[in-house]
Amino acid sequence: MSKAEIFGNIRRGLKRGEPTDAQRASVAARLKPHHNNLIPKRAQLPHAQQVALFVEMAEEAAAEIIEINNGSEIVGEVCRWLQHQNINTLTTATAPILNELEWDQSTINVLSGVGHAGDAASLTTAFAGIAETGTLMLYSRPESPTTLNFLPDNHIVLLKKSDIVGPYEDAWGKLREAIPGNLPRTVNLITGPSRSADIEQRLQMGAHGPKRLLILLLTN
Amino acid sequence: MQINSPQFKESSRIALQDVNLQKALGNLKAGFPTKRATAVARLPEFDQLRDEAATLKNHIIENLDIYLEEFEINVIKNGGHVHWCRTADDACQTILDICKEVDAKTVTKGKSMVTEEINLNDFLEKNGIEPVETDLGEYILQLRGDHPSHIIAPAIHLNLEDVSEIFHEKHKRPKSDDPAVLMQEAREILRTKFVAADVGITGANFCVAETGSTLIVTNEGNGDLTQTLPKTHIVVTSIEKVVPTLEDMTLFLRLLARSATGQEFSVYNTLSTGPKRADDQDGPENFHVVLVDNGRSEMVGGELQDMLRCIRCSACMNHCPVYGAVGGHSYGWVYPGPMGSVLTPQMIGIEQAGLLPNASTFCGKCESVCPVRIPLPKLMRHWRENEFSKHLSPKAVRWGLGSWAFFAKRPRLYRWLSRGSNTVMRLMAGKKGKITKLPLGSGWTNFRDMPAPSGRTFMDQYQSRQAAEKQS
């Protein structure tokens, strides 16, 4: 009922009845090719400069970045960073690269699965890094529960340098390629840790999401 | 929300004398405009993006029904539900029905101006469901029984002491003058609410037709906890938020944060597409989109159509001298500032909101910062004309305009009269050149001096110049 009335109003305003097949076809034609609008020059740099821009913008958004050369350094860096804050538990996502990590030698108690209120820290992977604003792209799937991105006080994200793109558009393209068909339930674009300026416009970090965001930037 | 727009003048008078409010508004004026200017300067393509965004919005409105249908098809394809609501009442009832279906006791809410517009919280409370606002600003306001005075910085009218006071009263914890401590307190208390809620309600900044997704933009992460933890996620949004593709949404995202807070990008831009998938470990089991009309469809094809381009960034109010002086509550309803002065008459009627489009100096700052180039002064002028033609303007205004028109139609009389008042005013001003008291002009002279005319009238000067030119 409501829908018919709303559409009636819209069509009266547009001075036409139901859209013709030609009108529908022209909209369909616009939807299909995922036409790009203007992409800022800043997002069209060669890859090495994109990586540098990503680092600069992410740090400006108060994310912390540690560059590592290969996967064997992950456990050591994570442990060092956590111990520095007196944290001894970590919940990790179960992406293949994280499943390979050996925590036996460390003093950190490592769990896997969803995030819970009160969790100290989580470790996940990022699907892409977007250079133009230092933004991470993560998406939900069985091995990467969304709660890990929001409930723990500290969020550690592993990002491969090769997954850094310039503009958001390239990240959408990469996502469509990786998951043909429908999108995952949620896609999270994350730029720095949680914050609020709702009290007197004074910026405070750690409103509801993670208070700190660490990006492990992996070369190989 | 109660409508107080007819009391705009009285509310403004009180606001101007409210020392605490003026202090709080100072934070706004010192912050957002400067930050926006910096962000805009860093993106050379900003103005070009504004042009593209305005053109794209116009294209969407011209095909609004087709894009909305496409959006609905794709929400359903992903296992979600779409509900069409023509009025605020329809929307409240629809949301209540969904809550009842899952036997909800508490509902957490992300920030949503549309739910303010439909007065959802009162409705849920009356029906035995507890709504919990989770945006820090909104949470503070809910504890105080207060309402947002700004569309993205809802508690901008409050100072630190107000927050400390209400937290002390409601949380029974010691007062603090450290905003970080107060925020941590809210974080701890709201954690338990997030986990306990049966339903999470968020707004949407955009609805993507191509994918059937909705997107919310936040800095706190409350919107994410609101939609991830409960069994049911309800998105309450309005019909003009639909965009064709992810790429088109991206165009608006490049403008939104920069125009709003002056950030390069907000912390969390979250795309939601349907309920959790069969093998997902978390996420809501049900996904509903409530599409609210509430007068918007009637704006299509009319003089207010350009207003449907609005992406709710708040740049217009952040730069408005009137908003900056009287604050958002003076406007007396949900949407304040220039965008509110255009939307409010449409939603609650020009009879009640007539003073709002008149509360503008037409300085044009709002239009100059609007990311989608809405001609806000022109749209306010539309309401002024509408008000006048409906004989709703105050008597003094009608009498004033009427008598001006009488003389304006009689040029000789007009010139004679303006020459006369020119002389009288200069005599009144004396040597100082300023008039401190003017009959019928106390509204001006009670607050400032009226400068005297500096020379002869325009027409007198024009005529002598013409004569001089002829001679030479």
Boltz contact constraints between the chains, C-beta under 6 A:
constraints:
  - contact:
      token1: [A, 2]
      token2: [B, 84]
      max_distance: 6.0
  - contact:
      token1: [A, 2]
      token2: [B, 85]
      max_distance: 6.0
  - contact:
      token1: [A, 2]
      token2: [B, 86]
      max_distance: 6.0
  - contact:
      token1: [A, 2]
      token2: [B, 90]
      max_distance: 6.0
  - contact:
      token1: [A, 3]
      token2: [B, 84]
      max_distance: 6.0
  - contact:
      token1: [A, 5]
      token2: [B, 86]
      max_distance: 6.0
  - contact:
      token1: [A, 6]
      token2: [B, 84]
      max_distance: 6.0
  - contact:
      token1: [A, 6]
      token2: [B, 86]
      max_distance: 6.0
  - contact:
      token1: [A, 6]
      token2: [B, 293]
      max_distance: 6.0
  - contact:
      token1: [A, 6]
      token2: [B, 297]
      max_distance: 6.0
  - contact:
      token1: [A, 7]
      token2: [B, 65]
      max_distance: 6.0
  - contact:
      token1: [A, 9]
      token2: [B, 297]
      max_distance: 6.0
  - contact:
      token1: [A, 9]
      token2: [B, 298]
      max_distance: 6.0
  - contact:
      token1: [A, 10]
      token2: [B, 64]
      max_distance: 6.0
  - contact:
      token1: [A, 10]
      token2: [B, 65]
      max_distance: 6.0
  - contact:
      token1: [A, 10]
      token2: [B, 297]
      max_distance: 6.0
  - contact:
      token1: [A, 10]
      token2: [B, 300]
      max_distance: 6.0
  - contact:
      token1: [A, 13]
      token2: [B, 300]
      max_distance: 6.0
  - contact:
      token1: [A, 13]
      token2: [B, 301]
      max_distance: 6.0
  - contact:
      token1: [A, 14]
      token2: [B, 301]
      max_distance: 6.0
  - contact:
      token1: [A, 19]
      token2: [B, 66]
      max_distance: 6.0
  - contact:
      token1: [A, 24]
      token2: [B, 66]
      max_distance: 6.0
  - contact:
      token1: [A, 27]
      token2: [B, 63]
      max_distance: 6.0
  - contact:
      token1: [A, 27]
      token2: [B, 66]
      max_distance: 6.0
  - contact:
      token1: [A, 30]
      token2: [B, 244]
      max_distance: 6.0
  - contact:
      token1: [A, 31]
      token2: [B, 210]
      max_distance: 6.0
  - contact:
      token1: [A, 31]
      token2: [B, 244]
      max_distance: 6.0
  - contact:
      token1: [A, 34]
      token2: [B, 245]
      max_distance: 6.0
  - contact:
      token1: [A, 34]
      token2: [B, 247]
      max_distance: 6.0
  - contact:
      token1: [A, 36]
      token2: [B, 247]
      max_distance: 6.0
  - contact:
      token1: [A, 37]
      token2: [B, 52]
      max_distance: 6.0
  - contact:
      token1: [A, 37]
      token2: [B, 251]
      max_distance: 6.0
  - contact:
      token1: [A, 38]
      token2: [B, 45]
      max_distance: 6.0
  - contact:
      token1: [A, 38]
      token2: [B, 48]
      max_distance: 6.0
  - contact:
      token1: [A, 38]
      token2: [B, 49]
      max_distance: 6.0
  - contact:
      token1: [A, 38]
      token2: [B, 52]
      max_distance: 6.0
  - contact:
      token1: [A, 40]
      token2: [B, 45]
      max_distance: 6.0
  - contact:
      token1: [A, 114]
      token2: [B, 281]
      max_distance: 6.0
  - contact:
      token1: [A, 114]
      token2: [B, 282]
      max_distance: 6.0
  - contact:
      token1: [A, 117]
      token2: [B, 191]
      max_distance: 6.0
  - contact:
      token1: [A, 117]
      token2: [B, 195]
      max_distance: 6.0
  - contact:
      token1: [A, 133]
      token2: [B, 264]
      max_distance: 6.0
  - contact:
      token1: [A, 133]
      token2: [B, 265]
      max_distance: 6.0
  - contact:
      token1: [A, 135]
      token2: [B, 265]
      max_distance: 6.0
  - contact:
      token1: [A, 142]
      token2: [B, 279]
      max_distance: 6.0
  - contact:
      token1: [A, 145]
      token2: [B, 281]
      max_distance: 6.0
  - contact:
      token1: [A, 145]
      token2: [B, 282]
      max_distance: 6.0
  - contact:
      token1: [A, 146]
      token2: [B, 228]
      max_distance: 6.0
  - contact:
      token1: [A, 146]
      token2: [B, 282]
      max_distance: 6.0
  - contact:
      token1: [A, 147]
      token2: [B, 228]
      max_distance: 6.0
  - contact:
      token1: [A, 147]
      token2: [B, 282]
      max_distance: 6.0
  - contact:
      token1: [A, 150]
      token2: [B, 221]
      max_distance: 6.0
  - contact:
      token1: [A, 150]
      token2: [B, 224]
      max_distance: 6.0
  - contact:
      token1: [A, 150]
      token2: [B, 225]
      max_distance: 6.0
  - contact:
      token1: [A, 168]
      token2: [B, 250]
      max_distance: 6.0
  - contact:
      token1: [A, 169]
      token2: [B, 247]
      max_distance: 6.0
  - contact:
      token1: [A, 172]
      token2: [B, 246]
      max_distance: 6.0
  - contact:
      token1: [A, 182]
      token2: [B, 78]
      max_distance: 6.0
  - contact:
      token1: [A, 183]
      token2: [B, 211]
      max_distance: 6.0
  - contact:
      token1: [A, 183]
      token2: [B, 273]
      max_distance: 6.0
  - contact:
      token1: [A, 185]
      token2: [B, 273]
      max_distance: 6.0
  - contact:
      token1: [A, 185]
      token2: [B, 276]
      max_distance: 6.0
  - contact:
      token1: [A, 185]
      token2: [B, 277]
      max_distance: 6.0
  - contact:
      token1: [A, 185]
      token2: [B, 283]
      max_distance: 6.0
  - contact:
      token1: [A, 186]
      token2: [B, 272]
      max_distance: 6.0
  - contact:
      token1: [A, 187]
      token2: [B, 271]
      max_distance: 6.0
  - contact:
      token1: [A, 188]
      token2: [B, 270]
      max_distance: 6.0
  - contact:
      token1: [A, 189]
      token2: [B, 269]
      max_distance: 6.0
  - contact:
      token1: [A, 191]
      token2: [B, 265]
      max_distance: 6.0
  - contact:
      token1: [A, 191]
      token2: [B, 267]
      max_distance: 6.0
  - contact:
      token1: [A, 192]
      token2: [B, 267]
      max_distance: 6.0
  - contact:
      token1: [A, 194]
      token2: [B, 220]
      max_distance: 6.0
  - contact:
      token1: [A, 194]
      token2: [B, 221]
      max_distance: 6.0
  - contact:
      token1: [A, 195]
      token2: [B, 219]
      max_distance: 6.0
  - contact:
      token1: [A, 196]
      token2: [B, 136]
      max_distance: 6.0
  - contact:
      token1: [A, 196]
      token2: [B, 220]
      max_distance: 6.0
  - contact:
      token1: [A, 198]
      token2: [B, 136]
      max_distance: 6.0
  - contact:
      token1: [A, 198]
      token2: [B, 137]
      max_distance: 6.0
  - contact:
      token1: [A, 198]
      token2: [B, 155]
      max_distance: 6.0
  - contact:
      token1: [A, 199]
      token2: [B, 160]
      max_distance: 6.0
  - contact:
      token1: [A, 199]
      token2: [B, 163]
      max_distance: 6.0
  - contact:
      token1: [A, 199]
      token2: [B, 179]
      max_distance: 6.0
  - contact:
      token1: [A, 200]
      token2: [B, 27]
      max_distance: 6.0
  - contact:
      token1: [A, 200]
      token2: [B, 160]
      max_distance: 6.0
  - contact:
      token1: [A, 201]
      token2: [B, 27]
      max_distance: 6.0
  - contact:
      token1: [A, 201]
      token2: [B, 31]
      max_distance: 6.0
  - contact:
      token1: [A, 202]
      token2: [B, 179]
      max_distance: 6.0
  - contact:
      token1: [A, 204]
      token2: [B, 179]
      max_distance: 6.0
  - contact:
      token1: [A, 204]
      token2: [B, 180]
      max_distance: 6.0
  - contact:
      token1: [A, 204]
      token2: [B, 183]
      max_distance: 6.0
  - contact:
      token1: [A, 207]
      token2: [B, 136]
      max_distance: 6.0
  - contact:
      token1: [A, 207]
      token2: [B, 220]
      max_distance: 6.0
  - contact:
      token1: [A, 208]
      token2: [B, 220]
      max_distance: 6.0
  - contact:
      token1: [A, 208]
      token2: [B, 221]
      max_distance: 6.0
  - contact:
      token1: [A, 208]
      token2: [B, 222]
      max_distance: 6.0
  - contact:
      token1: [A, 208]
      token2: [B, 225]
      max_distance: 6.0
  - contact:
      token1: [A, 209]
      token2: [B, 221]
      max_distance: 6.0
